[in-house]
Amino acid sequence: MKRISLTILILLIYFGNSLAAITNVYGRDYQLLNGLWDVIVDQYDQGQRMKVYENKSPEGLTDFYEYSFKGGERLHVPGDWNSQSPELKRYEGTIWYGRPLNHVSKPGERNILYFNGVNYRSNVYLNGEKIKEHEGGFTPFEVDVTDYLKNGENFLVVEVNNTRTPQSIPAMAFDWWNYGGITRDVMMVKVPENYIEDYFIRLNPQSTDIIDIDIKMSQPQEGIEVKVTIPELNQVFQGMTDENGKIKGELKAKKLQRWSHENPKLYEVIVETSDERIVEEIGFRNIEVKGSQILVNGEDQFMRSVSFHEEIPQRLGRAFSQNDAVMLINEAKDLGVNMVRLAHYPQNEYIVREAERNGILLWEEIPVWQGIEFTDSMTLEKAKVMLTEMINRDKNRCAIGFWSVANETKPSPARNAFLKELLKTGKGIDSTRLYTAAFDLVEFDEDKGLFTMEDDFTENLDVVGVNKYLGWYHQWPLDPKNAVWEVITDKPLIITEFGGEALYGQAGSRDVVSSWSEDYQARLYADNLTMFENIPNLAGVSPWVLYDFRSPYRFHPTNQEGWNRKGLVSDKGQRKKAWYLMRDYYEKKKNEYRVK
């Protein structure tokens, strides 16, 4: 009986989280449902018992309900609830969001309700009926609401819960703020009965001028004509769907300009049927590994990277808009980067597309971070869904160079099996990118006098990331100029995290770790940059982190106050001394690789 119940539960979770497949919602006919939504704060989780999703109002003398969406608190969507109300600053729990929807049905039109991100669990109700559930705070999901909508006024309710659990991804403790709410755009997308559900248009990995095309219609119908046009290249592909509603094909584009950091060329691409026309911007580039090198368009590239959270520190809240994306990407650009590690979760589509427009490669990862339940089959299914949703959303973005399946996990048979399943899932969707993960397992071998790392799982990866905080969490075992690495030498190695904390404007000894000073942080950076010259397979570095960010378990009362102060830029936008060291280092690396 227990086995049957567990199987049913797993299936309910998996199919309840059925994968959002509709591609490029922003290139379609849509209506934003953003704005002020009515909310009910449900601290003791009584909303289900009281059926608040039915949104009933008293109609007679004997009607009585102990809730109402009208006349109460309202919150902005998109937006996290923590930054919108002092009482909700540290709130973890359930909030019910509600808003009316006016609808006029049109023959032959489908209505797809699309959520770009809700943290963390959500149940969606329309006119009192549950129509969708989803788990995962950083990937989109959708539901076809055509058959649930009625002409005239409807009422949409979303139950959102951000409570941490051991089976969540991320799990119980993570080093960033657990922002709750409907944190990204909500949209009603209008599509025909049989619509272009998915497409994958990219440069063939073995070619500089062949564009591979995969298209899937929403219905498994044969004989639907689909056309792909790239006007600037004078190229048109036409084909008919097979019995599964799919098409495969290719275009030959001899005058193709490949997307690069120096020339982030994007082409207008039109995908259409007789009933639908989608306009997209797509760039085409090659990325591959050769020995310990990362080649972009056939040229050896050093990944001059930085990480940031999806957070605007000056606002103490989630980044969610195009303006937010411009601010974050521009600060990274000023540092001289050609790559950003979107840590530690898929960030919103505005950030991804803004990076692409600026020629910045992206390392994108799902939040399999530290304390994950690797022995739990349901947790694995959740991770596979999150990875699939991430890749489905961004596989047409040429800026994505790296899919990462984990950060700072410990070796074990269960961990290895878990991550191998993720790699299998990812490569089944997209085999054109480099697959990677970040590890914090490098240790100093006193007998050899070298830094080494043991983790057999790295054999499965194209690129290996290493997080190492020498000078902060780990003391230097020898002079940095003598610190030689022998770590996974047959693969490209990226230092995905290093650094230390400093309070902006704080002066102190460059030799005292506990000074929390800009002086010590700058010294720490200088030492690490010296050591990097002794890593023979080093293919890039990514300091942690661009901005100071909020973290509930940073307890130092005067220097942290709930902030991780490892930022090169303070929470007020002020650049610390270490920022200038990294800018100069990146300029030097840029010139070195230009000469190559």
Secondary structure, DSSP 4 states (H G I P E B T S, - for coil): -HHHHHHHHHHHHHHHTPPP----GGGSEEEE--EEEEEEEETT--HHHHTGGG-----STT---S--STTS-EEEESS-STTT-GGGTT--SEEEEEEEEEE---TTEEEEEEES-EESEEEEEETTEEEEEEE-SSS-EEEE-TTT--SEEEEEEEEEE----TTSSS-S--SS----EE-S-EEEEEEESS-EEEEEEEE-TT-SSEEEEEEEESS--TT-EEEEEEGGGTEEEEEE--TTSEEEEEEE-TTPPPP-SS----EEEEEE-SS-EEEEEE----EEEETTEEEETTEE--EEEEEE-SEEGGGTEE--SHHHHHHHHHHHHHHT-SEEEE-SSPPPHHHHHHHHHTT-EEEEE---BSS--TT-HHHHHHHHHHHHHHHHHHTT-TTEEEEEEEESPPP-HHHHHHHHHHHHHHHHH--SSEEEEEE---EEETTTTEEE---GGGGG-SEEEEE--BTTTB--SS-GGG--B-SSTTS-EEEEE------TT----TT-GGG--HHHHHHHHHHHHHHHTT-TTEEEE--S-SB-EE-TT---TTTTSSEE---SB-TTSPBPHHHHHHHHHHHHHHHHHHH-
